């Protein structure tokens, strides 16, 4: 079996190359996966855009309707970091549909990965931090509502705390939110996840992996999940523009290997999303994001 990988051309909303958000990485990431033959003969699994009903499971109807109409208030657009036009709205719906599809494929095959996703700063009432819709929160809510899973663990290794996810699932016993992040990074106000592990600036591979071991054990014991959403953000890398940690490519690969391996050894399905990663060198950044998919192929 080949690793199921989800992609859609709409993941790339075609921003100007000088924009702070490196939108073109989504297209280049997919190209690299094809070039390096990590995609099977049948190609990518292609998602449909998430329908309004799905989005409203994790976001207010007022906010969802504003996004779909490309009528998001300016203050919210400033919090997100870019205007929400029709192309961005489609991109956000499609990336969310991609995470739902990756989750369904993970339940079927044990493991699947999106080539987008991890927009964890969007809360119920609005977007923030380059996040329009919280794709993982929507996907978890869809699967719970449909009875496909009973309990979910969100295992978030992006360098920024998953504040939107924490807010959406606060007081929701069937979803356990876990975030390993840089203590002094965005967001300034960090609403509590079920388990937050805040790391000091400059944390490198060895110290990070030591913390990861305990986080895996605690998260599994407390969540007892039927499905894990793994946010494999590469912004903990030492060279990341918006990170404050100091992992290497090898450290990121070992992180992903330990997370995926831990849950697959326990027969828990894993849906991987790529999370954050920021660099002006799109080639290097896109290849760094493929670490998730390369490591995941070791487990299929």
Phi, psi and omega in degrees: 000140174268153177298125174291124180236131184258133176205151174215138179304333181290351176301333179261109181273010170060056175286162171301141184300338181272356182295147182297330177270120187279071188300326185291350179298332183292319177292315183293322176304313180296319179299317181296319179299323177289313181301322183269011173059037174271353178255133182290177183298333180278357177080195180286152165282127188253121183274159167269153174300141179297130178286163183303321182299321176295313184299325182285353174288336182241346183230156179293147180299324180301315180291316180301314181296325178295318178295313183295333178268003185053045182230040180288134179304147183303321181298321178290320177299321177296320178294324179290317179111001176196158178294146179258088177266187184297324180292318178292322178299316178295317179302317183291320177294320183288319176298322178292316174301326178295322179288324174298315180296317178300321179294317179296319179293324177295319178297328181279320189246350181100334184199136175203157182225140171273162172255018174210198175091167183096026181278075196270003179267348178287129180253187183296326187262352180174170180270169178190162170051051180065017182242120178267300173246143178275092189299320180293319179296319177296312182298316178299318181294321179297311183293323176294316181295326181274357178077015180284335175221158177253331181216143185229142171245125171261110183254099193254112180250014171299151183290342179259139181298142182278069188294318181297318179296318179300318181292317182298321186256012176302128180076014179255100188293340182275354177235123178254121181256130181228131183227126173249116191209171175282129186299323188260014182262173175304143358276157180296317177260122185244097177298145188291131165281176174295329173214117176248134176235105184261125186254147178288156176307142175083005178302127182256190188304307188297313181292322179297312183293330176293319177293322182301321182303313180291322180298320179298313181297314182292317180298316180294316183296320184275326183277323186047058193279151168269344181203142176244130167263119182253112175272106185261049178307140179261007180286354166288357181295146182300331184266002184290140183293329186244013179258165177231008178259186190219042177284154175262173173303318180294323178294319177297318179297319180291323174303309182297320180297318182288321180293307182297315181298319181302312184282325179291326175298336180256013177060031175261124178296147181233127172251117183264138172235157192274339178063203187272159176183130191222122179197153173279346178267093186296325180296311180297316182296316181297318177295324178297321178294334180288352177305318179304311185288323178295315179293319182300328180296341178290346187247012179241000000 
